[in-house]
Amino acid sequence: MPDASAVTMPGAASERGRLSLVAQIGYGVGQVAGQVFRDVPTLLLLFFMTTVLGISPAIAGATIFVPKLVMGVGCDMLVGVLSDRWRERIHRRWWLLAGAVGAPLALVLLFHVPEGSTALRVGYVGAMFSLYMAVFASFSVPYLAIAGELTADAGQRSVLMAWRLVFTAVGVLTSGALAPAIIEANGGAQPAYETMAMVLAVICPVALLIAFFGAGHAARQSAQAPSTATRVRLSPREALAVLLAPRFSLLLGANLVQLIGSGMAFASFLYFLSYNMARADAFQIIGGVTVVSCLGIVVAQPMWLGLAARLGKRHAYVCATAVYSVMYVIWAFSAHWGITAAYAIAFLAAIGNSGWAMLGFSMMSDIAAEDERHAGLYAAAWVATDKISFALGGTLLLGLLLSAFGFDSARAVAGLPQSDMALTGVMIGFGLMPAALNAIGAFILARWGRN
């Protein structure tokens, strides 16, 4: 654990302006809902559309990509601007209640795809995923913006982000272990996905309600004076100027490139297990790999906090990215090594992934805290970038890559193996492209960043 004089760790005694353990955990729990909403479509929706509904990867990827780009990004920016503009009247935490109400409906409807033609099913998924993205924006943007308002201490913001990563692990377990286990236990057909969605429709609103009360407790605990900054209405040009300021735009650009790669890796994980590793029990294996990855996320947080205190956040970020990229290159060529090796690689990759994810959030929160008038705008851009990246990497680019390399959805529905060319496409999408894109993102921040 890092020295307490450098960074206040979770559980440390509270001082004025610092957050207690209860406040830190209360805020962090909300990430469970955010992670589920982020990961379930990325991990399962493309796989569901191609191997259960029998839709080609390119069409399925485009169907998911368009709502993410249009509704996801549009709603993120709208919620960010409105949460800034209305902050004096509506505290950001109240937006979490909107998410708690909308989350069950969005989750249940997404996988309840009606029988009919391919065009009907594609249209239905596109419409329901648009609703899903609007609900996601309603709580994810304010939730992230709150972090910069709860404490004036940069170290405490890192601690909040560390707790956020701890509950990211819980969310990853929910979406990456519990959800596949429910699908496997219920036979793997469409009704199994519907059952899974109904379970998550209970978990997500509970997490958001806890975060709603936790954020209120954290705000009182921090003992910060109310902001006296003047709220201004920004024109689109003025908002763009804020986001293009070099310190933020370079961090955002590095994060964008890296998340495109991470989205490809995450969305192709089930394909890699099912076809490259030839595992008939892929849904069970992914649960075990997810547990190991979450263990890596949790145990790594003190290490990255300590390294950031010693080297600076930017340099620690680059180190974490290097670990992640190397592990995915190894993983791409290790399909024949077996499950034990996959567990070990997943653990090390998660350590790297959790480092750059946590430090990226922390640096963004530092920028937002220094310019709190635009905290919602910064958070909106950050969340929108996440959605753009995963839309590009985890749906559109991966779908096009799989189609280009000959992945056959009809064979997938029939339970038949794929061609060697298709397996090569899966390997590239799962390991090589994510590693290359993450290295590029780290280079951008290392060469030009300033944090």
WOLINSUL-V520351 format. One record per backbone hydrogen bond with DSSP energy under -1.0 kcal/mol. CO is the residue of the C=O (numbers start at 1). NH is the residue of the N-H. If there is no record, write none. Layout:
# WOLINSUL-V520351
CO;NH
CO;NH
This chain:
# WOLINSUL-V520351
3;6
3;7
9;12
15;18
20;24
21;25
22;26
23;27
24;28
25;29
27;30
28;31
29;32
30;34
31;35
32;36
33;37
34;38
35;39
36;40
39;43
40;44
44;48
45;49
46;50
47;51
48;52
48;53
49;55
56;60
57;61
58;62
59;63
60;64
61;65
62;66
64;68
65;69
66;70
67;72
68;73
70;74
71;75
72;76
73;77
74;78
75;79
76;80
77;81
78;82
79;83
80;84
81;85
82;86
86;89
86;90
91;94
92;95
93;96
95;99
96;100
97;101
98;102
99;103
102;106
103;107
104;108
105;109
106;110
111;113
117;121
118;122
119;123
120;124
121;125
122;126
123;127
124;128
125;129
126;130
127;131
128;132
129;133
130;134
131;135
132;136
133;137
134;138
136;140
137;141
139;143
140;144
141;145
142;146
146;149
153;157
154;158
155;159
156;160
157;161
158;162
159;163
160;164
161;165
162;166
163;167
164;168
165;169
166;170
167;171
168;172
169;173
170;174
171;175
172;176
173;177
173;178
174;179
177;181
178;182
179;183
180;184
181;185
182;186
183;188
184;187
189;192
189;193
190;194
191;195
192;196
193;197
194;198
195;199
196;200
197;201
199;202
199;203
200;204
202;206
203;207
204;208
205;209
206;210
207;211
208;212
209;213
210;214
211;215
212;216
213;217
214;218
215;219
216;220
217;221
218;222
235;239
236;240
237;241
238;242
239;243
240;244
245;249
246;250
248;252
249;253
250;254
251;255
252;256
253;257
254;258
255;259
256;260
257;261
258;262
259;263
260;264
261;265
262;266
263;267
264;268
266;269
268;272
269;273
270;274
271;275
272;277
273;279
281;285
282;286
284;288
285;289
286;290
287;291
288;292
289;293
290;294
291;295
292;296
293;297
294;298
295;299
296;300
300;304
301;305
302;306
303;307
304;308
305;309
306;310
307;311
308;312
312;316
313;317
314;318
315;319
316;320
317;321
318;322
319;323
320;324
321;325
322;326
323;327
324;328
325;329
326;330
327;331
328;332
331;334
334;337
338;342
339;343
340;344
341;345
342;346
343;347
344;348
345;349
346;350
347;351
348;352
349;353
350;354
351;355
352;356
353;357
354;358
355;359
356;360
357;361
358;362
359;363
360;364
361;365
362;366
363;367
364;368
365;369
366;370
371;374
372;375
374;378
375;379
376;380
377;381
378;382
379;383
380;384
381;385
382;386
383;387
384;388
385;389
386;390
387;391
388;392
389;393
390;394
391;396
392;397
395;399
396;400
397;401
398;402
399;403
400;404
401;405
402;407
403;406
408;412
409;413
410;414
411;416
412;415
419;423
420;424
421;425
422;426
423;427
424;428
425;429
426;430
427;431
427;432
428;433
431;435
432;436
433;437
434;438
435;439
436;440
437;441
438;442
439;443
440;444
441;445
442;446
443;447
444;448
445;449
